[in-house]
Amino acid sequence: MRLRGYLEVSKQGMIAQAQKYAKSQGVVSLLGLMLFMGSAGSVVAALPSHDVNKNLITIAPSASSKAQPIVRSSTELVKRRLCVWDIMGQNGEIYAKLKDYQVKAATLGVDFDLKGYVDERVASEDFRVRYCDAAVVTGLRVRPFNSFTGSIEAVGAIPSYDHMRTLISVLSNPAAAQYMTTTMDGQTYEVAGIMPFGAAYGFVNDRKIDSPERLPGKKIAIFDYDKAEAKLVRNLGAQSDPSDVTNFAGKFNNGKVDIVISPATAYRPLELYRGLGKTGGIVDYVLAQVSLQLMIHPDRFPEGFGQASRTYLASQYDAYFKTVQGYESEVDPAYWVRITADSRKRYQDMARTSRIDLIKDGIYDKRMMNLLKKIRCQKEPSLAECSEGAE
């Protein structure tokens, strides 16, 4: 069964009916619920739960769709602290964008005090110990709090910004709300919004490093908290150099590592062109889509804040994407290394094998990998993976 249209968030009553009916039929997964939603949010014929993974979903954004309006709360504003990681700290464009969010949050009864961070580890830790009521960090830092959304950065899983847009639209739908909240060690966390931060590429100090076969022996800066990246580098026969967001660029720029994996948005702020020099380049294969995710301690916020926040931030995709495009436009076109179709196929095979292994290792969330595969196959049904069930 193919469903048409955009999964609109304005039909909340019908969504509730779909959830109730789906559960009565034994279909309780996110993907199962998605299959009940039509272009107008109506309930459609049910699919047995064992058929969910065999059917594709059509999630084409509608040009006429509009964001659900946020209604001003009648209650008194509560003061809360929002900690924002930005490469440039309080001087960065992401921090500036969150000032717009700050204004919108007031309509939901929350008066945010923004605090900027250049060290993402510190921002994440301050959130964990509840110094921050909310925090904006990358998906990699969210993984310990929520493995589902923390798996968005899976290698090769989101090939384009169009795929990323579709994913964020799906995850902002109320049907996905149950996957946004997790409880561990007596603490409850909620992902209250996801924003694009840009596609990640391999920055190399030698343009000849343009295929997986040329990686053995090369030194790659990896984030010391990302088990997935460490295993991938090891499997490729390359050398890992444990790093973090505060020093990986310096290592590349000073010639201490041969490769860094970074979103192109970091090209100018972190001066990665220094590491590229005259011989380096940026391999034109999307290794991952980096997300920014807003986490909250839901017990510190008005009821329904998380869902309203996700809806609003999803409606701001174009604004955040424009910022990403602005950063990417600053990359010198001469640095792009256009790879051959054969090399691209080898990268895709490498990425898929790695994802399967990392699912088995419990590093990537299988539910997210399944959803991302459905989005890829919905957009390109001819992919070989679409007829296989490994993910």
C-alpha positions as CSV (number, residue, x, y, z in Angstrom):
1,M,0.0,0.0,0.0
2,R,1.3,3.5,-0.9
3,L,0.1,6.5,1.0
4,R,0.2,9.9,-0.6
5,G,0.9,13.3,0.9
6,Y,2.7,14.8,3.7
7,L,2.1,13.6,7.3
8,E,0.3,16.7,8.5
9,V,0.5,17.5,12.2
10,S,-2.6,19.6,12.3
11,K,-5.0,16.6,12.4
12,Q,-4.3,15.6,16.0
13,G,-7.8,14.0,16.6
14,M,-7.4,11.7,13.7
15,I,-3.9,10.8,14.7
16,A,-5.2,9.7,18.1
17,Q,-7.8,7.6,16.3
18,A,-5.1,6.1,14.1
19,Q,-3.0,5.2,17.2
20,K,-5.9,3.6,19.0
21,Y,-6.9,1.6,15.9
22,A,-3.3,0.6,15.2
23,K,-2.8,-0.7,18.7
24,S,-6.1,-2.7,18.4
25,Q,-4.6,-4.4,15.4
26,G,-1.2,-5.1,17.0
27,V,0.6,-2.4,15.0
28,V,2.4,-0.3,17.6
29,S,5.7,0.7,16.0
30,L,6.4,4.1,14.6
31,L,6.5,2.7,11.0
32,G,3.3,0.9,11.6
33,L,1.6,4.1,12.8
34,M,2.9,6.0,9.8
35,L,1.1,3.5,7.5
36,F,-2.2,4.6,9.0
37,M,-1.8,8.3,8.0
38,G,-3.2,9.6,4.8
39,S,-2.7,13.0,3.2
40,A,-5.5,14.6,5.3
41,G,-4.6,12.7,8.4
42,S,-7.4,10.2,7.9
43,V,-7.4,6.6,9.0
44,V,-6.8,4.1,6.2
45,A,-7.0,0.4,6.0
46,A,-4.7,-1.5,8.4
47,L,-1.7,-3.6,7.5
48,P,-0.9,-6.6,9.6
49,S,2.1,-5.9,11.8
50,H,4.2,-8.6,10.0
51,D,3.7,-6.7,6.8
52,V,4.9,-3.3,8.0
53,N,8.5,-3.9,7.0
54,K,7.6,-5.0,3.6
55,N,5.7,-1.9,2.6
56,L,7.1,1.5,1.6
57,I,5.8,4.8,2.8
58,T,5.3,7.8,0.7
59,I,6.3,10.9,2.6
60,A,6.5,13.7,0.0
61,P,6.3,17.2,1.6
62,S,3.4,19.1,0.3
63,A,3.9,22.6,-1.0
64,S,0.7,23.7,0.6
65,S,1.4,22.3,4.0
66,K,1.7,24.8,6.9
67,A,3.2,24.6,10.3
68,Q,0.9,24.1,13.2
69,P,0.5,27.5,15.0
70,I,1.7,27.8,18.5
71,V,-0.9,29.2,20.8
72,R,0.2,31.5,23.6
73,S,-0.1,29.9,27.0
74,S,-2.4,31.6,29.5
75,T,-0.1,30.6,32.4
76,E,2.7,32.6,33.9
77,L,6.1,32.2,32.2
78,V,8.5,29.9,33.9
79,K,12.2,30.7,33.7
80,R,14.5,28.0,32.4
81,R,18.1,27.7,31.1
82,L,18.8,26.7,27.5
83,C,22.4,25.7,26.9
84,V,23.5,26.0,23.3
85,W,26.5,24.5,21.7
86,D,27.9,26.4,18.7
87,I,31.3,26.2,17.0
88,M,31.6,29.9,17.6
89,G,29.9,30.1,21.0
90,Q,27.6,33.1,21.5
91,N,28.9,34.6,18.3
92,G,27.7,31.8,16.1
93,E,24.7,31.6,13.8
94,I,23.2,28.6,15.5
95,Y,23.2,30.5,18.8
96,A,21.6,33.5,17.0
97,K,18.9,31.2,15.5
98,L,18.0,29.9,19.0
99,K,17.2,33.5,19.9
100,D,14.2,33.2,17.6
101,Y,13.3,30.0,19.3
102,Q,13.6,31.8,22.6
103,V,10.9,34.2,21.5
104,K,8.6,31.3,20.3
105,A,9.1,29.4,23.6
106,A,7.6,32.3,25.5
107,T,4.4,31.7,23.7
108,L,4.5,28.2,25.3
109,G,5.0,29.6,28.8
110,V,8.8,29.3,29.0
111,D,11.2,32.2,29.4
112,F,14.6,30.8,28.3
113,D,17.9,32.2,29.4
114,L,20.4,31.3,26.7
115,K,24.0,30.2,27.6
116,G,26.5,29.5,24.8
117,Y,29.1,26.8,24.8
118,V,32.1,26.1,22.5
119,D,32.8,22.8,24.2
120,E,30.0,20.4,23.4
121,R,31.1,17.9,26.1
122,V,30.6,20.5,28.8
123,A,27.2,21.5,27.5
124,S,26.1,17.8,27.5
125,E,27.4,17.2,31.0
126,D,25.8,20.4,32.3
127,F,22.5,19.1,30.9
128,R,23.0,15.7,32.4
129,V,23.5,17.1,35.9
130,R,20.4,19.4,35.4
131,Y,22.3,22.7,35.5
132,C,20.8,23.1,32.0
133,D,17.0,22.6,31.8
134,A,17.5,22.2,28.0
135,A,20.4,21.8,25.7
136,V,21.2,22.0,22.0
137,V,24.0,19.6,20.9
138,T,24.7,17.3,18.0
139,G,23.1,13.9,17.6
140,L,26.3,12.1,18.6
141,R,26.1,13.7,22.1
142,V,22.4,12.8,22.3
143,R,23.0,9.1,21.8
144,P,23.6,8.3,25.5
145,F,20.2,9.9,26.3
146,N,18.2,8.6,23.3
147,S,19.6,5.9,21.1
148,F,16.8,6.4,18.5
149,T,17.5,10.0,17.6
150,G,21.1,9.5,18.5
151,S,21.5,7.2,15.5
152,I,20.6,9.8,12.9
153,E,24.3,10.4,12.2
154,A,24.7,6.7,11.1
155,V,27.3,6.4,8.3
156,G,25.8,6.8,4.8
157,A,22.2,6.5,6.1
158,I,20.9,9.9,4.9
159,P,22.2,10.6,1.5
160,S,20.8,14.1,0.9
161,Y,19.1,17.1,2.5
162,D,15.8,16.0,0.9
163,H,16.1,12.7,2.9
164,M,16.9,14.8,6.0
165,R,13.8,17.0,5.5
166,T,11.6,14.0,5.3
167,L,13.1,12.4,8.4
168,I,12.6,15.6,10.5
169,S,9.0,15.9,9.2
170,V,8.2,12.3,10.3
171,L,9.9,12.7,13.7
172,S,8.0,15.9,14.5
173,N,4.6,14.1,14.0
174,P,2.8,13.3,17.3
175,A,2.8,9.6,16.2
176,A,6.5,9.6,16.9
177,A,6.3,11.2,20.3
178,Q,6.8,7.9,22.2
179,Y,10.3,7.6,20.6
180,M,11.3,11.1,21.7
181,T,11.2,10.3,25.4
182,T,13.5,8.0,27.3
183,T,14.0,7.1,31.0
184,M,17.2,5.9,32.5
185,D,18.7,5.8,35.9
186,G,15.6,7.5,37.3
187,Q,15.9,10.5,34.9
188,T,13.5,11.2,32.0
189,Y,14.8,13.0,28.9
190,E,12.9,14.3,25.8
191,V,14.1,15.3,22.4
192,A,12.1,18.5,21.7
193,G,13.3,19.3,18.3
194,I,15.8,18.3,15.5
195,M,17.5,20.7,13.1
196,P,19.9,20.1,10.2
197,F,23.6,21.1,10.8
198,G,25.0,19.9,7.4
199,A,26.4,16.9,5.5
200,A,29.6,15.5,6.8
201,Y,32.4,14.8,4.3
202,G,36.0,13.4,4.5
203,F,38.5,16.3,4.5
204,V,41.8,14.8,3.2
205,N,45.3,16.3,3.0
206,D,45.9,14.5,-0.3
207,R,43.4,14.4,-3.1
208,K,44.5,10.9,-4.0
209,I,42.7,9.6,-0.9
210,D,39.5,9.3,-2.8
211,S,38.3,5.7,-2.2
212,P,38.0,3.3,0.7
213,E,41.0,1.3,-0.7
214,R,43.3,4.3,-0.1
215,L,42.4,4.6,3.6
216,P,44.6,1.8,5.2
217,G,47.4,3.3,7.2
218,K,46.0,6.8,7.1
219,K,45.5,8.7,10.4
220,I,42.0,9.9,11.0
221,A,40.8,12.1,13.8
222,I,37.7,10.6,15.4
223,F,35.5,11.8,18.2
224,D,36.6,9.8,21.3
225,Y,33.0,9.4,22.5
226,D,31.8,7.9,19.2
227,K,32.1,4.1,19.2
228,A,30.7,3.8,15.7
229,E,33.4,6.0,14.2
230,A,36.1,4.1,16.1
231,K,35.0,0.7,14.8
232,L,34.5,2.0,11.2
233,V,38.0,3.4,11.1
234,R,39.4,0.2,12.5
235,N,37.6,-2.0,10.0
236,L,39.0,0.2,7.2
237,G,42.6,-0.4,8.3
238,A,43.2,3.2,9.2
239,Q,44.6,4.6,12.4
240,S,42.4,6.4,14.9
241,D,43.4,9.6,16.6
242,P,40.9,10.2,19.5
243,S,39.8,13.9,19.4
244,D,36.9,16.1,20.2
245,V,35.2,19.2,18.7
246,T,37.7,21.5,20.4
247,N,40.9,20.0,18.9
248,F,40.2,17.9,15.8
249,A,40.5,20.8,13.4
250,G,43.8,21.9,14.9
251,K,45.2,18.5,14.4
252,F,44.2,18.5,10.8
253,N,45.4,22.0,10.2
254,N,48.8,21.3,11.8
255,G,49.3,18.0,9.8
256,K,49.0,15.7,12.8
257,V,46.2,13.7,11.0
258,D,45.6,12.9,7.4
259,I,41.8,13.0,7.5
260,V,38.9,14.6,9.5
261,I,35.2,13.9,9.0
262,S,33.4,17.1,9.4
263,P,30.3,19.0,8.1
264,A,31.2,21.5,5.4
265,T,29.7,24.1,7.7
266,A,32.9,24.0,9.7
267,Y,35.1,24.9,6.8
268,R,35.4,28.6,7.5
269,P,34.8,28.7,11.3
270,L,37.5,26.1,12.0
271,E,39.7,27.2,9.1
272,L,39.9,23.7,7.7
273,Y,41.3,25.2,4.4
274,R,44.6,25.4,6.3
275,G,44.7,21.6,6.6
276,L,43.7,21.2,3.0
277,G,46.5,23.3,1.7
278,K,47.5,22.9,-1.9
279,T,47.2,19.1,-2.1
280,G,44.1,18.3,-0.1
281,G,40.4,18.1,-0.9
282,I,36.9,17.3,0.2
283,V,35.7,13.9,-1.0
284,D,32.2,14.4,-2.5
285,Y,30.4,11.6,-0.6
286,V,28.0,12.3,2.2
287,L,29.3,10.2,5.1
288,A,26.6,11.4,7.4
289,Q,24.0,14.1,8.1
290,V,24.9,15.9,11.3
291,S,21.9,17.0,13.3
292,L,21.4,19.5,16.1
293,Q,19.0,18.2,18.7
294,L,17.2,20.1,21.5
295,M,17.0,18.0,24.7
296,I,14.9,18.9,27.7
297,H,14.1,17.6,31.2
298,P,10.4,17.3,30.6
299,D,9.5,17.6,34.2
300,R,10.8,21.1,34.1
301,F,8.4,22.2,31.4
302,P,4.7,22.8,30.8
303,E,2.7,19.8,29.6
304,G,2.8,19.4,25.8
305,F,5.9,21.7,25.5
306,G,8.0,19.0,23.8
307,Q,5.6,18.2,21.0
308,A,4.9,21.9,20.3
309,S,8.6,22.5,20.2
310,R,9.2,19.7,17.8
311,T,6.4,21.0,15.5
312,Y,7.8,24.5,15.5
313,L,11.4,23.5,14.9
314,A,10.4,21.2,12.0
315,S,8.6,24.2,10.5
316,Q,11.9,26.1,10.6
317,Y,13.8,23.6,8.5
318,D,14.2,26.0,5.6
319,A,15.6,28.7,7.9
320,Y,18.2,26.3,9.4
321,F,19.0,24.9,5.9
322,K,19.6,28.4,4.6
323,T,22.3,28.8,7.3
324,V,23.9,25.5,6.3
325,Q,23.9,26.5,2.7
326,G,25.5,29.9,3.6
327,Y,28.4,28.1,5.3
328,E,28.8,25.5,2.5
329,S,28.9,28.3,-0.2
330,E,32.1,29.5,1.4
331,V,34.0,26.3,0.5
332,D,36.4,26.9,-2.4
333,P,34.9,24.8,-5.3
334,A,38.5,23.7,-6.3
335,Y,38.7,21.6,-3.1
336,W,35.8,19.2,-4.1
337,V,37.0,15.8,-5.2
338,R,34.4,14.3,-7.5
339,I,34.5,10.6,-7.1
340,T,33.7,8.0,-9.8
341,A,30.5,6.0,-9.9
342,D,32.5,2.9,-8.9
343,S,34.0,4.6,-5.9
344,R,30.6,5.9,-4.8
345,K,29.2,2.3,-5.0
346,R,32.1,1.1,-2.9
347,Y,31.5,3.8,-0.3
348,Q,27.8,2.8,-0.2
349,D,28.6,-0.8,0.3
350,M,31.1,0.0,3.0
351,A,28.5,2.2,4.8
352,R,25.8,-0.4,4.6
353,T,28.1,-3.2,5.9
354,S,29.1,-0.9,8.8
355,R,25.5,0.0,9.7
356,I,24.6,-3.7,9.9
357,D,27.5,-4.5,12.1
358,L,26.8,-1.5,14.4
359,I,23.2,-2.6,14.7
360,K,24.4,-6.0,15.9
361,D,26.8,-4.3,18.3
362,G,23.9,-2.3,19.8
363,I,25.5,1.0,18.8
364,Y,22.9,2.0,16.2
365,D,19.2,1.8,17.0
366,K,17.6,-0.8,14.7
367,R,14.3,1.1,14.7
368,M,15.9,4.3,13.3
369,M,18.0,2.3,10.8
370,N,14.7,0.7,9.6
371,L,13.0,4.0,9.2
372,L,16.0,5.6,7.4
373,K,16.1,2.6,5.0
374,K,12.4,3.1,4.2
375,I,13.0,6.7,3.4
376,R,15.9,5.8,1.1
377,C,13.8,3.2,-0.6
378,Q,10.8,5.4,-0.9
379,K,12.9,8.0,-2.8
380,E,14.9,5.5,-4.8
381,P,13.2,2.1,-5.0
382,S,15.8,0.7,-7.4
383,L,18.5,0.5,-4.7
384,A,19.7,-3.0,-4.1
385,E,19.2,-2.8,-0.4
386,C,15.4,-2.3,-0.9
387,S,15.0,-6.0,-1.7
388,E,17.0,-7.1,1.2
389,G,16.1,-7.2,4.9
390,A,19.4,-6.9,6.7
391,E,18.6,-3.4,8.1
